[in-house]
Each structure stands twice: as C-alpha cells, then as structure tokens.
Amino acid sequence: MDTPSNLTEFPEATPRMAKVYQQLHMLAIGGRAADEIFGAGEIIPRPWDLTSIHDPDLRFDTWKWLEAFVYWFNTQHTWYSQDQIPPCWPEHPHLVRDISTLADQRRTAGDAPTSTLLDEWHRYTIPNFLERTHTARQGCENSHTPWPGQPAHTRHINQGNTTKRNDTLLADVNTLPRCNARGLRALRP
C-alpha cells in the first residue's frame, strides 16, 4: 500500500515460499531438523535460482514475487529511467538470475535483526547490480531488444566448433598420467 510519502512495503514471500525459506534456514543452522532433511534426501529449491524450482506452483509463486519485487525496486530505488528494470526482464535469463539474487538478498537483509545487512544491500548490492546490468537494461529502455549475442552463441554450439572443443578437451585430459583409483574414492558418483 502506498503511503503519503510513496513508500511501499517490501513484497512478502508467499506461504509456499516461506516454507522453503524455513527449510533452508533449518539447513543453515544444522542440527536434528537439518539431519532429517538430508536423511530424507530432499533437495530444497533455492528461490534465488528459478531453475532449481521444479514444483509448478512454487515456481509460479516465485515468478509473481519477483514481478512484485521489480515493481517495488523500480518505484522505491530508482529515480531515472535508465536505472529501472525493463518490463521485458523475464525474457532475459541474465536479468532473471541477477534480479532473483537481488530480491533474495533484500529479503534476507530485511529479516535481519539489525540494519547492517540492509545498509550493505543499499551501499553495495544495488550499485553493483545497476552497474553490472546497465548495458542489458539500456538496450530495452524503449522496447524489448532480442539477445544480441545469438549469432555468437549459434557459432559456439555448431557441430564443427563443438567437436573441435571436445577434441581439445580430450587431448588435454589424455596428457595426464593415469592415477590410482583408490585415491579417488570420494569422487565416485
């Protein structure tokens, strides 16, 4: 809700997201609860990495939360249009990844018992985000710009270049002496 000063509250995580954050917190502090999660073989999704979320409802919740975060960020932390996150951000994987992390770090800072993390988010995280994403955001200020790196990526993944890279990798690996497999037990899949 907007206030007379135009301040708006940080978007709340959905109940599904809150449950995930609670499980991640239990893992972080360790103990019996963490042992139970590890013992069950659970892989807990990380809301700051959408590709780790395989539950459709949780993934949709996270997308909507990120959408609310972008609105909040653009209205609360940017003054000039060149600093705003463009409306086509979901079409840019690099922006999705940066925004997810930015939102999660702000959520973490807002939940902290002191203002230290929030101060660091303002002083370091926002400026770094704006600097790191400046060129990408600038390209979509007036309308969506398709990925300019597509031609280079297409060259990268073509069969001839892929084969050449694999041959180079194998040639490097083949220069290494074979080692005793007993020393590598911990590395077995």
N, C-alpha and C positions, 0 to 999 in steps of 0.2 A: 504494500500500500504506500502510495506517495504521501509525503508529509509536506507542510508548507515550505520546507527548505529543499524539497525534491529528493530527500534521502529515501532510499528504499532498502529494505532488509535483504540480506543475502539469501538466495533461494535455498529452501530446505530440501534435504535429500528425501526421497520417497521412503515409505516404510520398508520396501524390499531392499533399497539401497542401504538404509540404516542397519538392517540385519547383516548385510555383507560387511559393512564397516565395523559392526560389533564383533563379527567373527575374525576380521583382520586384526582388530585390537587385541583380541584374546591370543591370537598367534604371536603378536608382537611382545606381549608381556610374558608369554610362556606359561608353564605350569600344567595342571591336570587338564584344563579345557583345551589347551593347545595340543597336548598329547592325544586327546580324544579326536580332535580334528585330523591330526596327522595319522593317527591309528586307523581312522575310517578311510584314509586315502583320498580325502576330499581335496579338490583343487578349487580354492576360493577365487572367484573372479576379482579382478582389480578394476574398479570403476575408472581409474585414470588410463586404462588401456582397454578400449572398447572391444578389441579383438579377443580379449580374454573372457568376454561375457557371452556365454552360449545359450543362456536362458532368454527366449524372445521377450518375455515381459520385463525382465530386469534390464535387458539391452534397450528396450523402448523407453523405460523409465529414465535410464541414464542419458539417452539422447534428449529427452524432454528437459531433464535437469540441466544439461549443457546448453540447450536453447535458452532456458531461463537465465543461466549464468551469463551468456553472451549479451542478452538484453541488459542485465544488471551491470555488467562490466562497461558496456558502451554508454550507459546513462550515468554511471557513478564514477568512472575512472578515465574517461576520455573527454577532451574538450574540442579538439579539432577532428574533422572527418578523416584525415589521413591516419589517425590513431585508432579508429574504430575497426572492429572485426567486421568484415563484409558479410552481407546476408547469405552469400553462397559458400560460407565456410564449410558446411558438411560435404561439399564437393571437392574439397582439398584435403587429402589424407594428412599432410604435414600440419595443417592448421588444426584438424581434429585432434591429432596427438598432442600438439602444444596446448590447445585450449583445455583438453581433458586434464592435463597435468596442472595447468594454471588454476583451474577450478578446484581440483582436489587439494592443492597446496593452500588455497584460500580457505577452503572448508576446514582443513587441519588447523590453520592459524587462528581461525575464528573460534574453534573449540578449545584452544589452549587456555590454561588458567592464568596466563599473564599476556601482556601485549607484545612481548618480544618477537614472537613469530609473525604477528600481524605487521609489526614495524618492518621486519625483514622482507615480508611479502611486498609491502609498499616501496621500500627503498631499493630492493634488488630484483625481485621476481618480475614485477611489472615492467620496469625499464628494460630488463633483459629480454622479456617476451616481445615488447614493442620493437626493440632493435633487431632481434632475430627474425621477426616475421614481417618487417617493414616492406621489403620488396614484394613478397607474396600478397600482402594486403593492398599495396598500392596498385597492383595490376587489376584489382577488382573493385576499385573505388566507384566507378560509374556503372559497370556491368561485369558479369562473370567473364573471366578470361580462362579458356581451356589451358591445360597443362602445357607450358612452352617446352618442357623437357621431353615431350612424347617422341619426337624424331630420334633423339639421342638414346632414349630407352629402347626404342624399336631396333636400333642398330645393336644395342647391347645384348638383346635377347635373341638376335637372329642366329640360326643354326651354326653358321660358319664361325662367328665370334664365340659362341658358347663352346663349341668343340675346341677352338684354339685355347680358350681359358682353361678348360678341363685338362687338355694336354699339358699345359704349363704347370698346373697344379700337380698332376701326376708325376711329371718329370722332377719337380721339387721333392715330392714325397719319396720318390724312388732313389734319391741321393742319400737318404738316411739309412744308417745301418739298422738291421732288424734287431729289436731288443728282446730280452727275456720276458715272456708274457706274465711270469709270476709277479713281476714288479708293477703290473698294470691291473691287478685285480679290481682295484677301486674304480677303474674306468670302464669296466664292462657294463654293457647296457642291461 
